[in-house]
Amino acid sequence: MWHDINIVEEINDGTLFLRKISKEDNHFFYESLKDKNITDYLSLGPLRSLDHSKSLIKNYLKYWDKYIQFNYIIEFREGSKPLKIGSVSLWSLSWQHKRAEVGVWLIPNYWKKGIGKSTLEMIKNIAFSHLKLNRLQAHIALKNLRSINAFRNSGFREEGILKEYLNLNGNFHDAIILACLKEV
């Protein structure tokens, strides 16, 4: 099963880069995921401390090594220092069924700029061309219209609504299932 896949640690479209998460991202994750605007619709609530961030990233790296989840940092690289602006993940991987869930978050200053769509295009490339998956799916709170639109603009199609599927901050939310299949 592993002989025909290629684990991608970095990919770019010229200015936007996705790279494997690292321990050096602890502060970025902590500072970003304290923002309620970012975490409102994430299964991952606000991070409580820098240690919480360190523990989270440590687990992400373990998942990476076991081929069960791949977390990337989204960066702009113009000039000498990369600018971290978000994260995208492939998780709940099923190698047998050749599918994964995808999730993405961006710092609010980068919303409504087409970055979500570009990120999803690159993660689709990783999933379909390199990991040889057949299906990507996302469960998104119905109220999260920005995210729903980004996925739709990147070729994901609605498959249904799940009632009270997501428990976010102690409240249940309906979720839309959006999926994208590998083009043959």
C-alpha positions, 0 to 999 in steps of 0.5 A, spaced: 500 500 500 505 504 501 509 503 495 505 508 490 504 514 495 509 520 496 509 523 502 509 531 501 512 535 506 512 542 502 508 544 496 507 551 493 504 555 487 509 560 487 508 565 493 503 560 497 507 554 501 504 549 504 509 545 509 509 540 514 508 543 521 514 543 526 515 544 533 517 551 531 510 553 530 508 552 537 508 560 538 504 561 531 499 556 533 498 558 540 497 566 538 493 564 532 488 559 536 487 564 541 483 568 537 475 566 537 474 568 530 478 563 528 476 557 533 468 559 533 467 553 528 473 549 529 473 542 533 479 545 536 477 550 541 481 556 543 488 553 546 489 554 553 497 555 553 503 555 550 504 548 553 497 546 550 500 548 543 506 544 544 502 538 546 498 539 540 503 539 535 507 534 538 501 529 537 501 532 530 508 530 528 506 523 531 500 522 527 505 524 521 510 519 522 504 514 523 501 516 516 494 517 519 494 525 519 498 530 515 498 537 518 501 543 514 502 550 515 500 555 510 505 561 508 507 566 504 514 567 502 516 574 499 522 577 502 527 574 507 522 571 512 516 567 511 509 569 513 505 564 517 497 565 515 494 559 517 494 551 517 491 545 513 490 538 515 488 531 512 486 527 517 481 521 519 485 518 513 482 511 511 488 508 507 483 502 505 478 506 503 482 511 500 479 517 503 481 523 508 477 529 511 480 536 510 480 542 514 483 549 513 483 555 518 486 562 516 488 568 520 482 573 519 486 578 515 487 573 510 480 571 509 476 573 502 482 573 498 482 567 495 487 563 499 482 558 502 481 556 495 488 556 493 490 552 499 485 547 497 487 546 490 494 544 493 492 540 498 487 536 493 494 535 489 497 532 495 491 528 496 490 525 489 496 525 486 501 524 491 497 520 497 493 516 491 486 518 495 480 518 491 476 522 496 476 528 500 471 530 505 469 536 510 464 537 515 462 544 516 458 548 520 452 550 516 453 557 519 460 557 517 459 560 510 466 563 508 468 556 509 463 553 505 464 557 499 471 556 499 470 549 499 465 549 493 469 554 489 475 549 490 470 543 487 467 540 493 460 538 492 454 538 497 452 531 499 448 532 505 446 535 512 447 532 518 443 534 524 447 536 530 453 533 528 458 538 531 459 540 538 462 547 538 463 550 545 458 546 548 453 547 542 450 543 537 451 545 530 448 542 523 453 540 518 454 540 511 458 534 508 462 537 502 466 532 498 471 532 492 472 526 488 479 524 484 478 526 477 480 520 473 
